[in-house]
Amino acid sequence: MNDAQTEQRDPRTGIVTALNGAESSAEIRAACTALNRRRARGLMEISRFSPSRESSSLDVWTASLIEKAELWEVPIVPLDALGISRDEDGFLESADMIPLKTGAEAIPYLDRHHHIVYKLFDLRANGSMGKKIVMRRGEGGLLSDEIKDAVFQDIIRKLSAINDGGGHPTEIVGLVDSFDHLLVKQPLAEPYEDFYADKKEAMELMRCVTPLGGQFRHPLSVFYAQDEPWLIGDLHKGNIMRDVNGAPTIIDALVGYLPPYVLKEVPWIGMAAHDAQIYRESGQAPLRSLFDDVQDDEL
């Protein structure tokens, strides 16, 4: 990230940011990557070494989190600085931001003046934060894809992978000062124009490869990011949008890391992962990749 980008400050919180408007570009995504790498590492360390809320007093628990957040340079964001408060029942509300439709993972608010969407991921919901794709052994020891609950570490990795892989720019901001939400921000995106055509282009921009020679249980593709292969799916009509430049973009999805043993044991997945890596590094789609768009509203 260059000096100009480093000096950018969030207009609401004053925290160093890569995103201050609806702009979307490779340079902005790279700036998000630089911030995400540092903040993700710190958040992972905090989640590993902080005492649980149940095992210590509130004061001790809070003090430990503050200490580790400072140590690992993870921003702590006051809710009131963000423009969000709690009503008498404890629910979040904002006087000057527009609440958007709540998704399976996060509560989004639109800053209409700066064209930024702030997303709050609830850290309290039974340890689950949405879903992820995993490869599990079924009958006969065969590997197959399954949808499982995602936890904090999964969400951090997912947000970083989608940003780095060419999805909608996504910045991991930090923790709110009540330590019950993770804060993330994205440029405002607009609805798709032609869902199937836009989905196809958005997948191409992420350099996704549809495997040949085998079949997943769910509609999945493979992309390469952070020097690792990932599964991606759940590309329904709420997850395909257009950025400020009019380019189709993936703003959310089901994602799952593909470990090396899966690539070795399942040749058609290994080949797709190899093709996705070549696609990422060369920009050239593999000839054997099928990009026929499936007319499937269940995606």
Disulfide bonds with the S-S distance in Angstrom:
none
